[in-house]
Amino acid sequence: MSADRYPLLQRPDAPPLVLASRSLARARLLRAAGLDFTQAQALVDEVAVREAMQAEGVPVEDAALGLAELKAAAVARTAPGAAIVLAADQMLEVEGVWLEKPADLAAARRQLAALRGRRHLLVSGAVAYRGGQRVWHHVDTARLWLRDCSEAMLDAYLAAAGPAILDCVGAYQLEGLGLQLMARVEGDLFTIQGLPLLPVLQFLRDQGVLAA
């Protein structure tokens, strides 16, 4: 899918758009919205930065924005001068503890078991650079509660969902089988998927990428 299929949506004279991420989920959201862009991997030690921020007591919202900014800045250094570089980061917090993406299905099971019956937060931050400077940022928080589901249900879910969930910090995809784990959800679906998409689209309209 490209902007050529949606000539009324993305302006032909729009500046290049670069997604500073190899995230399949974020790329899928942008493509579904009719955007044409390239992707570039940001060379940032996210784990080390995240651990340092948590040790310093940085609020989770600031951490999501800080990591997104590091990624945007890293890619912007080599992007064309007129390009808009968009980066995002998502954090999961439960009772003051930040969780990472699970390394394998066994870790995913432990994480889901720990989240059962409890509320957790998904915080998605997005930052955009243009001309080597930050020109926009946005952060949004969703609140989710997992059902206190049985051990058998967790086993069945992991067997059905498979390794694809390892790309998700929560070890679930709300747009798929992960919905079966939920008791309650408060917040924007795009934020839960890792990108506050509606504010991103408005920013791109303001920047002349999308038609107003």
Summary of the structure (lengths in Angstrom):
residues: 212
radius of gyration: 17.7
end to end distance: 20.8
largest distance: 54.5
contacts: 679
relative contact order: 0.17
helix: 41%
strand: 25%
